[in-house]
């Protein structure tokens, strides 16, 4: 093991001593990522969007805090301006100061949804915020109703909170859902629906179980106990039909990272192996207490370390410069990329083992990396390609790596959703490593 580590670390040191290596490892990939993210297929945000919203809770009672918690449970990304100064909200939700007092007094309480200046182009995000705000209001209404009747068939009458509208849109029955949701670019007063109707449930007519009186006003402890209960009916939102097409930085960075990993590890691995064999370095290494297996594994380990350096750099730049957010899926992304680095490094050793001339190795490696990038979807989403091309693309490892990365970055999948692509990549790695060991020559 010591010999393997020594050979690998020495190979990485020699790679990084070359100035041209920095161009291929860092400068060119970064330029390609920036250009393709700017001019390709969109903004790269996931279709399962979490648009940022600013919540101004002026309520002095407990219902305002409960409502904010319900908003978070509906999937709204609540910005904290003191901690996050880079992200800009699309809309502002304003909870009035008398929110709790009016609801507990059985009076209509209005929540405002206000456009933020400069967000006129984010109409899609605004509609998502409005829909989730309405869902939160319906959920809060339901929790208040359940708390007030205490699980009995008693009559519940209360004016529950709704969204206010500067235009005075007519009320919608019971659920406080607008009949015609307003577009995102409304005037700066507010955007929403007003509801002053009282929600009523019919009294049970069962003679055996007389109705019990409703409990009003509810306490904070009772309301939070109801909010924390598992929902009897839940919404399971998934992508319908095909997955959305990866776009923007969510497509550009994974695609170019896989492409340049392929090219660099093929060229550095193959050309270095061919050059050291021609110069007799490999034969001299075998005169030392180093076995043939340790020499092969050390070469492979050095290339894998080189790939890890490039992966770390581009992911860090993607986060800091391009604001690519992989969130909790970072371990899965690293796993996929590190496994793919092993595959590409083994392929580079294989090419260097079967071809003697370093210049011929470079030509073959460039051609192979371009072909694998084109077939695998590094330059355009395979979702746009015909079925025959998508099938052919999965004959090379690049497409499997991008399938897994898009699943984690663009489609919101977890580690379990990429086990199949990772297993296929491991198969490619085992096959390439075995072939490189079989034809390895000194």
Beta strands, then each sheet from edge to edge (+ up, - down):
strand 1: 52-57
strand 2: 77-78
strand 3: 91-95
strand 4: 110-115
strand 5: 162-163
sheet 1: 2+ 1+ 3+ 4- 5-
end
